[in-house]
Amino acid sequence: MDMDATDASSTAGGIKATLERELKLGAGPRFRLPDMPGQPLPPRSLTNIYLDTPDYRLALSGVTLRRRVEGTKSWWHLKLPRGAARLELELPGAAGRQTARAQANVPPAAMVDLVAVWARGAPIAPVATLRTRRQGVLVRDARGPVAEVVLDAVHVVSGPGAVKRFREIEVELMGGSEADLAHLAQLLRAAGATDGDGRPKLLRALDIELAPLPNPMPPDAPAVEQLRGALDGLVRQMIAHDPGTRLGEDPEALHQMRVACRRLRTLLREARPMLVVEWVEPLREEIGWLGDELGAVRDLDVLRQHLNEEIGALDPTDVRGGALLIRALELEREGQRERLLAALRSERYFRLLGALEDAARKPEIADPEVVLEDLARDAFRRLRKAVRGLGDEPSDEALHEVRIKAKRARYAAELVAPALGKPVAKFIERAKEFQDVLGDYQDAVVARERIRALSGRRRGAASAFAAGRLLERQVARCAEILRMFPKRWRRLEQKGMKAWH
C-alpha cells in the first residue's frame, strides 16, 4: 500500500513511517470487487524490484525491501514485522529515466542499516521483479476513510520462483477498526474471495514456504528444552527490536531490546548449574557489554521523560531553568546514541548474535539432570536473605541489589511456571510489582545524581533553583517508595512461600 494513504510520520533521515494493518485474501480469475461505499481508486501499473541476500534472509524473516517504480517516479519501501502489523518505511528513489538501472537498484544506506541484523554483511541485490496492475476502492463511512481495498494482478517478470501469475486482495485499514476489517473480509468472501496464501508477494514469486512458528513448549519438557526454548524466544525478541532501536523514533523498541538482553543474561546466570562454565561466562560477559550500551541510552530516555513531567509541575517561573537542564541531558543522550549505533554496526555485535543463536539451538550442557524448580527455589531464597539483611535504613546500593535478586527470582520462576501452575504464576505477578517499585526507587536515585551533575555544568540562578526543586521531588519520591516497600515485600514473600514450600 502507499505510505501517503495512511497515518504517517516523518522519521530520522527523511524516512516516512506507517504502521500497516492489512488483510490478504485470495482471488480467482473471475473474482470482481463487490460494490462498497466510498470512491474508486485510479488504476495503477506498478513495477516492484525486490532485494534480498542470496539465501533470502530478509524474506524468510518476514522483512520486505523493494524499489517501486510507477512511470518516471520511484520509491524505496522497507516493511518490518511489528507484532500483528508491519512497520512500513519509505524513502523517495531516483527518477526511473534519470538514473542507470544498476545504480537505481542500489538500496539507500539507511535501509541497509535497518536490515543489518538479518543480512549480517551478506550482499543485498535484486532477487525478483514483479509487475502489478492494481484497481481498488477507498472505503468510507460517516467517520471518514475506513480502509483501502485493492485487487492486484501480479506478473512475475524475473526470479527463480515457479509461480508466474497470481491475483490477490489486500485490505489495509486507513482509519477503521479491527471490526471494520472483519466486516470487509466477510463482504469480500461473500463475493468469492478465498483464504489468502499467507505469504508476501515475494515469497510467492520465489515459491518459498515460510517455516512454521515454533510450537509452545510442553510443560513436562526436559529442563534443557525449557531453557533452549526460553533462549530462542529472547533472541528473537532482541533481533525483532534491533531495527526500531537503530531508527530511534520509538523509545519502546530500545526498551524491549534491552529487556531481552537483560533477561538473556539473567537466565544464563540462573541456569549455570546445568551449563558448561567456560562456555556460558564469556557469553554472559558479551551480553553484559551489549546491555550496557543499550542501558546508557535507555536510562537517559527514562530520566528525560521523568524530568519533563516534573518540570511541567513546577511554577512557570522555574520552567526555563528546568528546560536548560533537559537540553544538557539531550546533548548527553545524543553522544550515547552515537556510541550505541556504532556498537550495533560492529563485528562484535554480529558475533554475539551468532553465538546467541547457537546457544538457543544447542546450549553446552554440563548436567542435564538439574531440576529447574530447584533453581527457582534457590533464587527466591537468595532474595529473602537479601531483604532480611537490609536493616531499618537500607542503602541505595543494598536496595538495588535486592531489585536485581527479585528480577532473577522472577525470571527463574518463569522457566517453570507452565509446569507448576497458578502458585508460581501469582509469585511472578507479585515479583513484577515488587521489581517495578524498586525500579522506581532506582530511577529516583539516578535522577537525583544526574540533576546534581547537570546543575554543576549549567551556570545561572534559574538552573540552580530549578535543580533544587527537582532534587526535593526526588528525595520525596524515594521516601514514599520506602514507605510502600514493606507491604509490597510481604505480598511477594507470601506468594513465594506458597510457590516454593
N, C-alpha and C positions, 0 to 999 in steps of 0.2 A: 504494500500500500504506500501511498505517497505521504511523506512526512508532513507536508503542509496541510493535510486533510484532518489532522488530529491535534490534540492539545500538545504543543511542542514548546521547548525552551532552549535558549542558547547555552552552550557549554563551552568549556575551555577549548581554545584553538579554533573557534568558529564552527565547531561541530554542533549540529542541531539534534536534539534527542527527543524521542517519543516512547512512551510505554505502550506497546502494541498488544491489544487483547483481541484475538481473532479466532474464528472457527473455520475449518476447511471441510468441504463436503465433495463427494464425487458427482460427476455429471456425465451421463451417457451422451451418445452422438445426437439424440433427438431432444435433449433437455433444453428448455427455454425458461428464462427467468419469468416468474409469475408477476402479476400486477402488484405493486407495493406502493404505499403512499410516499410521495417525495418527488424528486426530479431526476430525469435520466442524466447519466454522465456522458460526456463526449467519448466516442470510441477512440481507442488508443492503440498504437503499434509500438511495442517496446522490445528492445534487444538487451538481454542481461548476460553479461560476461561474468561467470563465477570463477573465483580464485580460491586456491587451497594449496596445501602441501601435496607432494606426490602420493602420499598414502592417505589423503583426505582426513587429516586430523581435525580440521575445523568442523567439517560436515558431520563427522561421527560424534562430535561433542555438542551438536545442536547449534553450531555457530555458522552464520552465513556472511560471506564477504563477496560483494559483487559491484560491478560497474554497470549502471543502467544508462542506456542511450535512447533518446527519443528525438528524432530529427537531428538537429545540429547541437542539441544540448545533452549534457551527461551529468550524472551524479554518482557518488560513491555511497553505498549503503553497507552498514555492518549491523547484523542482528545478533544479540547476545541473549542467552537464556536468563530469565528473571522470574523464577517461580513458575506460576501457571501462565505468565505472559512472556513477552520478549521486549528487550530494550532495543529500539531501532535508532541508529545513529546515521547522520547524513552529512556529507561534505560535497560542495559543488565540484564537478570534474572539468577537465578541459573540453572545449567545444570539439565535437566529433570531426569536423572538417578542418580544424586548425592545428591538430597535433598528429604526429605519426602514430600509427596503431600500436606499435610496440611501446612507445613512450606513454600513450594514453592508458594502457593497461597496467602501469606500474602503480600499485596502491599507495595512498598517502602514508607518510611515515607515522602519523598519529594513529591510524587504524592498524598498521602493522604492530605498533607497540601494544595496542589493546588486545591483540590475539597472541602475543608472545608467549603467554602461559601455556598455550596449546602447541604453537609452532616450534618453540624452543630452538630457534636457529635454522630450521628447515626452510628451504626456498618456498616462496609463495608465488604462484603463477596461475594463468588461466587453465581451468580443467574442463570447462564446458561452456557452450554458448546456447542460450535459449531465446527464441523469438516468441512473443506473446501478443495475441490480439485480444484486447480487453473491452468488454462492454459491461455496463452496470447501472446502478441506481443509488443515489444518496437518499436513504430512507429518513423521513422526517415525521414528527408528530407535533402536537401543540407546544411541546417544550423546546423544539428546535431539532437539529441533526441528531439522529439516533445511531445510524450505522451506515457504512458503505458496503454494498453488496455487489460483487463483480463476478462475472463469468469469464474465465481465462481459457483460451485455446492455445496450447503450448506446443511448439515445434522445436525439438532438439536438433540444433544445427551441427554442433560438434561435441565430441565427448565419447567415451568408451561404452556408455550405457546402451542396453538393448532397447529401452523404451524410446520411441521416436516422436510420438504424438500422444497427447492426453488433454483432457479437459477437467477443470476443477472450479469449484465455487469458493470464494473467500468472503467471509463476513467479518468486518472489523468495526468494533464499537467506536463511535465518534463522540458520544456524549450519553449514550444509553447505558442500561444496566445489564447485569448477567441475565435477568429475567427477559429483557428485550432480545438478548442473544438467543435464548432458548426459544422464544416465540418465533423469531425469524427462521431458526433452524426447522421448527415444526412446519412453517409455511412452505419452505423450500422442499422439505421432504414430501409434503403433500403434492408438490408439483413434479416429483420424480427424482429429486436429489437422493443420493445414496451416501452410505458411510464414506468418509474420506479415506484416502490411502494412509494418512497418518504421518507421511514423510514430507519434508520440504521438497520443493521442486527439484533442487539439485540432486538429492538422493534418488529421486525417481528417475531423473535423467541418467544418473550413473548406475542405476539398477543395484543400489546398495541398500541392504536392510539394516535398520538400527538394532543395536544389541538390546536385548530385553533388560529392563531395570532389575537390579538385584532383588531377590526375594527377601521378605522380612526374616530376620534370624530367629529360628525356633528357640523358645525359652530353654529347652533342655539341650541346646547345642553345647559341645565341649568348650571349655574355657578359652582355648586357643582360637576357636572360631568366633566366639563372642568378641574377643579382643580384636581379631582381624576385621570383623565387620564394623566395629566402632572406629577403628583407624581409617578404614576405607571411607566411611561417611564423612569424617572430619577432613580428610584430604580433599574429597570432592567439594566440601563447603569452602575450603580455603581457595581452591582453584576458581570456583564459581564467582567469588568476590574479588578476585585479582583485577579484572578489567575496571570495575567500579572504583576500586582503590586508586588505580592509575588515573582514571578520569577525574576523580576528586570533587565531583559535584554533590554526591550524596554521602554524608558522614557515616551513614549506616553500613555502607559497603566496607569501609575501613574497620568499623566496629566488629562486624561479623567475621571478617578475615582474621582480626586479632583474637577474637573469641575462639575460633577454630584452632589457631596456633597455640594459644594457652592450653586449651583442652587436650590437644595432642601431647604437649609436653607433660602435663599433669598425669594423663592416662598412662604414658610410658613410665613415669616415675612410680605410680601405684602398682603397675604390673611388673616391676623389676624382679620380684622373686621368681617369676617364670621365664625371664628373658636372659640372654647372654649379656653380661655386664659390659664386656668390651665392645659389643655392638650397639647397645642402647644408649650408653652415656655420651659417646660422640654425637649421636643423632639428637639427643636432647639438648646438647650444647649448641648445635646449629639451629634448632628450633628456637632456643632462647635468644640467639642473635637476631633472628627474624622478628621475634616477638618484641624485642627492644626497639627495633627500627619502627615497627608499626605503633608501638605504645607511645613513642616520643611525640608522634603527631596526634594520636587519639587522645592522649591526656590533655594536650593543648586545646583540642576541639571541645572536650568536656568542660575545661576551665573557661574557655571563651563563652560558651553558652551560659554557664552558671553566672559569670560576672556580668554578662549582658543583662540577665534577669535581675541581678542585684542592683546594677546601676540604674535600671529602669525604675526601681523603687526608691531611689534617692530623691532628695529635693532637687528641683530644676536647677538651682544654682550650683549643685555639686556634679551634675551630669557631665559637664565639659571636662572636668578633671578625670572622671572615670573613663571618658572616651579616649583621653590621651593614654591611659593605661592599656586599654584594649588595643590601640594602634601598635603599641610596643609589643604586645602579645602576638599580634598578627604578623609582625615582622619576624619574630622568632619562629612562628609556625611556618612561614614561607621557607626559611632556611632548613627546617627539619623535614619539610615535604620534599625538597630537592634531594636531600640525603636519602629519604625513603625511596624515591623514584630511582635513584642510582642503584640502590640495593636490589630493587625488583628487576633491574636490567642487567644484573651481574651474573656471571657464570656460577658464582657461589649459590645464588638463589635457585638456579635451574638444577644444579646438582642436588640441592636439598629436596626439591620436588621429586626428582627421580628416586632418591633414597626413601622418601616417604611412600611413594607408590610401591616400591619394592617391599617396604615394611608392611603395607596393607595386604599385599599378595602373599608374602611368606616371611613373617617375623621370625627372627632367630631365637628359637626356644631352648632354654636350658632345662626347665622342669615342667612338662606338660600336665603334671598331676596337681599343680597348685589350684586351690579352691578359691574362686573369685569372691565368694561370700566372706571368707576369712580375711581377704584383703580389705573389703569394705568395712568389716567389723573393726579391724585394726586401725583404719583411718579415722573412724568415729572415736575410738578410744584415745587416739593421739589428740583429737580435737578437745575432748573432755579434759584431758590432762592440761592442755594449754590454757583452757578457760579457768580451771581451778587455780592455776598459777598466776593469774592476773593481779590479784590483790585488790585493795579498795581504790587505789588511784593508778590504774594501768597507764603505762606509757603509750605514746602513739605507735612506737615500734612493736610493742607487745600486741596491741590490738590489730595491727597489720598482719602479724604472724598468725593470729587466730583466724583472721579472714582467709588467709592462704590455706590453713588447715581445714576450714569449713568447705572451701572450694574443692579440696582434694577428697574430702569425705563424700561430698555430693557426687562428684564425677565417678568415684569408685562405686557408689551405690547405683548409679545409672547403668553400670555394666550388668548388674544382677537383678535390676528391677523387673524385667519381663518374667523372670522365673519365680520371684518371691512375692510379687503382687502388691496389694494395697498398703500394707505397713511400710514397705520401702518407698512406695510412691508418695506417701504422706511425709516421710522423712525428707525426701528430695524437695518437696514443695516448701517445707519449713526451712530447709537448708538454703534454698534460694532466697527466701525472705531475709534470713539472718545474714547471708552474704551481701545482699543489697544494702542492708542497714550499715554494715561495716564498710561497704564500698562508699556510701555517702560520707561516712566519717573520714575515710582516707581522702576523698575528694576535697573535703573542707580543710584537711591538714595541708594538702598540696596547694590549695588556693591561698591559704594563709602565707605559706612560704613564698609563693610566686608573687603575691601582692607586695610583700616586703622587698623582694628583689626588683620588681618593676618600679616601685616608688623610689628606690635608690638610684635608678637610672634616669628618672624623669624629675627634672627640677621645676620648682614652682609651687606656690601655695595651693593652687587648685588641685593639682595632682596629689599633693601630700594630704590635704584634707579629705579628698575622696578615698584615698588609700586607707586612711584611719577609719573612716566609716565602714568601709568594706571589711577591714580586719575585725572590727567589732562584730559584724554579722557572722564571720566565720567562727569566732570564739563561741558565740551564742549557738550556732549550729552544732558544734561539737558537744557542747553541754547538753543540748536537747537529745542528741543521739545517745549519749551516755546514759541519760535517764531511761531511754527505751531499751537499752541493752539487756538488763536482767530478765525482763519479761520475754523478749524475743529468744534469749538463750534457753529459758525454762521450756518454752514451747518446742524448741528444737530438741532439747535433751529428752523430753518425754517421748517424742516420736522416735528418737534414736534408740531409746531403751526398749521400746516395743519392737522395732525392726531388728535389733541385734541382741535380743535377750539370749 
